[in-house]
Amino acid sequence: MKKKRFFKAAAAICLSFALLPFAGCAQMPDAKTLMEKADEEMKKLDSYASTINLVMDMGSESGGKKMEMNIDGTVMMDMILEPSTAHLQTNLKMDVFGQQQEYNMETYQFTQSDQLIAVSNDGSGWTRFEDSSELQNIAGFKDLFDYGLMSDLDSKVTGSDKINDKDVWCIQFTEGMEELLELLNSEKLDTASKALLTSMGKSIKINCKVYIDKETNRYVKGVGEITGLNDFLSSLMSGATDADAKLTIDTFEITVDYDKYNEIKDIQIPQDAKDAVLTDSDSEQA
């Protein structure tokens, strides 16, 4: 009898140890811990590439007539963090009330004599900018991976996926206008403006998905969708002279894909771009 009990106990213990790996797989990792590690890994990079895509579908209705406007924009960026250098190619396609338009621009940002420089060409020639108020410091792109900005968000790991041939964890969170203003670091807005926007934008939600590589702990993709904008637009249009006028935003989605981690060793800036003259506004300020 004792031997039977012993073997039953031994079998139970062995079964428990055998099931441990499966129990571990059933438990999702902590979202904030994953994002904190991802932020650390991204900040260690020497270079990376990203593709940013914006899709927005709008509608305008007045007097029983409805017109649509669709925007599809893509920014492809190669970046070296030290010294701060970036190459951006922007393509914007718009269908405005049935009229198709396309806009392309190439931009280089680099540091010269401890000063951030940007040169852009929209097809009409290179233009150079040196006014720091009109430039986003390339080093500031590291702030995209600032865990402190998202540490208070109610994020959750929702499962695993395969994105860009990488096994990833998927993290989701949804926030409102107040949290969105905090994420955008709206320090220049006064208290009254923030309160007004928060009140008018009660229905606005930003739904985010973040994908983190299980092997490297780096960000692979981010998706942000903003919903509830129609009520916000109605509030803005409430004082319009045309009482029947209505604006709607059916789709507003931004995606960011990351790749080429530490693969970009050099960004060659064309000589004619380096020789570009200052814009008139910058020349006056200089």
C-alpha positions in Angstrom: 0.0 0.0 0.0 2.8 2.4 0.9 4.6 1.5 -2.3 1.5 2.4 -4.3 1.2 5.8 -2.5 4.9 6.4 -3.1 4.6 5.7 -6.8 1.5 7.8 -7.1 3.2 10.7 -5.4 6.3 10.3 -7.6 4.2 10.2 -10.7 2.4 13.4 -9.6 5.6 15.2 -9.0 7.0 14.1 -12.4 3.9 15.2 -14.1 4.0 18.6 -12.4 7.6 19.1 -13.6 6.7 18.0 -17.1 3.8 20.5 -17.3 5.9 23.4 -16.0 7.0 24.5 -19.5 3.4 24.5 -20.8 2.3 26.5 -17.8 5.0 29.1 -18.5 3.9 29.4 -22.1 0.4 30.2 -21.0 1.5 33.2 -19.0 1.9 36.4 -21.0 4.9 38.6 -20.2 4.4 42.0 -18.6 3.7 44.7 -21.3 5.5 47.5 -19.5 8.6 45.4 -18.9 8.6 44.5 -22.6 8.4 48.1 -23.7 11.0 49.2 -21.2 13.4 46.6 -22.6 12.5 47.6 -26.2 13.2 51.2 -25.4 16.6 50.4 -24.1 17.5 48.2 -27.1 16.4 50.8 -29.6 18.5 53.5 -27.9 21.5 51.3 -28.3 21.2 51.2 -32.1 23.7 53.1 -34.3 21.3 53.2 -37.2 17.9 52.0 -38.4 15.3 52.5 -41.1 11.6 53.2 -40.8 8.7 53.4 -43.1 5.8 55.6 -41.9 2.4 55.4 -43.6 -0.6 57.6 -43.1 -4.1 56.8 -44.4 -6.9 59.3 -43.9 -10.4 59.1 -45.5 -12.5 62.3 -45.0 -15.9 63.3 -46.2 -17.7 66.7 -46.6 -21.5 67.0 -46.8 -23.5 70.2 -47.4 -26.8 70.8 -49.0 -27.4 67.1 -49.6 -24.1 66.8 -51.6 -21.3 64.6 -50.3 -17.7 64.8 -51.4 -14.8 62.6 -50.4 -11.1 63.3 -49.8 -8.5 60.5 -49.4 -4.9 60.9 -48.3 -2.2 58.2 -48.5 1.2 59.4 -47.4 4.5 57.5 -47.0 7.8 58.6 -45.5 10.8 56.3 -45.9 13.6 57.2 -43.6 17.2 56.0 -43.1 18.8 57.3 -39.9 22.2 57.3 -38.3 22.1 58.4 -34.7 25.7 59.5 -34.2 26.6 61.8 -35.9 22.9 62.8 -36.4 22.1 62.2 -40.1 18.9 61.2 -41.9 17.6 60.7 -45.4 13.8 61.0 -45.9 11.8 60.3 -49.0 8.2 61.6 -48.8 5.3 60.6 -51.1 1.8 62.0 -50.6 -1.1 61.0 -52.8 -4.4 62.8 -52.5 -7.8 62.3 -54.1 -9.5 65.6 -53.3 -13.2 65.6 -54.5 -12.2 63.4 -57.5 -9.1 65.3 -58.4 -5.9 63.3 -58.0 -2.7 65.0 -56.8 0.7 63.7 -55.9 3.5 65.3 -54.0 7.1 64.1 -53.6 9.9 65.5 -51.5 13.5 64.4 -50.7 15.1 65.6 -47.5 18.5 65.3 -45.8 19.1 66.3 -42.2 22.6 66.5 -40.8 24.8 68.3 -38.3 27.3 70.8 -39.5 29.5 72.7 -37.1 27.3 71.6 -34.2 24.3 73.0 -36.0 21.3 71.0 -37.3 20.8 71.5 -41.1 17.9 70.3 -43.3 17.9 70.5 -47.1 14.7 69.6 -49.1 13.9 69.2 -52.7 10.3 69.0 -54.0 11.4 69.0 -57.6 12.1 72.7 -57.8 15.6 72.5 -56.4 17.3 72.2 -53.0 16.3 74.5 -50.2 18.3 74.8 -47.0 16.8 75.4 -43.5 18.8 76.4 -40.4 16.1 77.9 -38.2 16.0 75.5 -35.2 12.4 76.4 -34.5 11.4 74.8 -37.8 13.5 71.7 -37.5 13.0 68.6 -35.4 16.3 67.6 -33.9 17.3 64.2 -35.2 18.5 63.3 -31.7 14.9 63.9 -30.7 13.8 60.8 -32.7 15.2 58.8 -29.8 12.3 60.2 -27.8 10.1 58.0 -29.8 11.5 55.2 -27.7 11.1 57.0 -24.4 9.6 54.5 -22.0 8.7 57.3 -19.6 6.1 58.7 -22.1 4.2 55.4 -22.1 4.9 54.0 -18.6 1.6 55.2 -17.2 -0.5 53.8 -20.1 -2.8 50.8 -19.5 -1.0 48.5 -21.9 -1.5 44.7 -22.2 0.2 41.9 -24.0 -2.6 40.3 -26.2 -0.6 37.5 -27.8 2.0 36.5 -30.3 2.2 37.2 -34.0 4.6 37.1 -37.0 5.4 40.5 -38.4 8.0 41.1 -41.1 9.2 37.5 -40.7 9.8 38.1 -37.0 8.2 36.4 -34.1 6.8 39.2 -32.0 4.8 40.0 -28.9 1.7 42.2 -29.5 0.9 45.0 -27.0 -2.2 47.0 -27.2 -3.5 50.1 -25.4 -6.3 52.6 -25.9 -6.2 56.2 -24.6 -8.4 59.3 -24.8 -7.7 63.0 -25.7 -6.2 63.9 -22.3 -3.6 61.1 -22.6 -3.0 61.9 -26.2 -2.2 65.5 -25.4 0.2 64.3 -22.7 1.9 61.9 -25.3 2.2 64.8 -27.7 4.0 66.8 -25.0 1.6 69.8 -25.5 3.5 72.1 -23.1 2.9 75.1 -25.3 -0.9 74.8 -24.8 -2.3 76.8 -21.9 -4.6 75.2 -19.3 -7.8 76.6 -20.9 -6.9 75.3 -24.3 -6.1 71.8 -23.0 -9.4 71.8 -21.0 -11.3 72.9 -24.2 -9.7 70.2 -26.4 -10.2 67.5 -23.7 -13.9 68.5 -23.3 -14.6 68.7 -27.1 -12.7 65.5 -27.8 -14.3 63.2 -25.2 -15.2 60.7 -27.9 -11.7 60.6 -29.4 -9.7 57.4 -28.8 -6.3 56.4 -30.0 -6.0 52.6 -30.4 -2.4 51.5 -30.5 -0.7 48.2 -31.3 3.0 47.8 -30.7 5.0 44.7 -31.9 8.2 43.7 -30.2 10.7 41.1 -31.5 10.9 38.2 -29.1 14.5 37.5 -29.9 16.1 41.0 -30.0 13.5 42.9 -27.8 13.4 45.6 -30.5 10.4 47.4 -31.9 9.3 45.9 -35.2 6.0 47.8 -35.9 3.6 50.3 -34.5 0.0 50.9 -35.5 -2.1 53.9 -34.3 -5.7 54.4 -35.2 -7.7 57.4 -34.1 -11.4 57.1 -33.8 -14.3 59.3 -32.6 -13.2 62.3 -34.6 -16.6 63.0 -36.0 -18.1 64.3 -32.8 -15.0 66.5 -32.4 -15.5 67.9 -35.9 -19.2 68.5 -35.2 -18.2 70.6 -32.2 -15.8 72.6 -34.3 -18.5 73.1 -37.1 -21.3 74.1 -34.6 -20.7 77.8 -35.3 -20.4 77.4 -39.1 -22.7 79.6 -41.2 -23.9 76.6 -43.1 -25.8 74.7 -40.4 -26.1 71.6 -42.7 -22.3 71.4 -43.3 -20.8 68.2 -42.0 -17.3 66.9 -41.9 -16.4 63.2 -41.2 -13.2 61.2 -40.9 -13.9 57.6 -41.5 -10.2 56.4 -41.3 -7.2 57.9 -39.6 -4.4 55.4 -39.3 -0.6 55.6 -38.9 1.7 52.7 -39.2 5.5 52.6 -38.6 7.7 49.7 -39.6 11.3 49.4 -38.4 14.1 47.5 -40.1 17.8 47.7 -41.1 18.9 47.7 -37.5 22.6 48.8 -37.4 22.9 48.1 -41.2 23.1 51.7 -42.4 26.8 52.7 -42.2 26.8 55.9 -44.3 24.4 58.4 -45.8 25.9 60.2 -48.8 24.6 63.8 -49.1 24.8 65.2 -52.7 27.1 68.2 -53.2 24.3 70.3 -54.7 22.2 69.7 -51.6 25.1 70.8 -49.3 25.5 73.9 -51.4 21.8 74.9 -51.1 21.2 78.5 -50.1 19.1 79.5 -47.0 15.4 80.2 -47.5 14.4 83.9 -47.4 12.9 83.6 -43.9 16.0 81.9 -42.5 18.3 84.5 -44.2 16.4 87.4 -42.5 16.6 85.7 -39.1 20.3 85.0 -39.6 
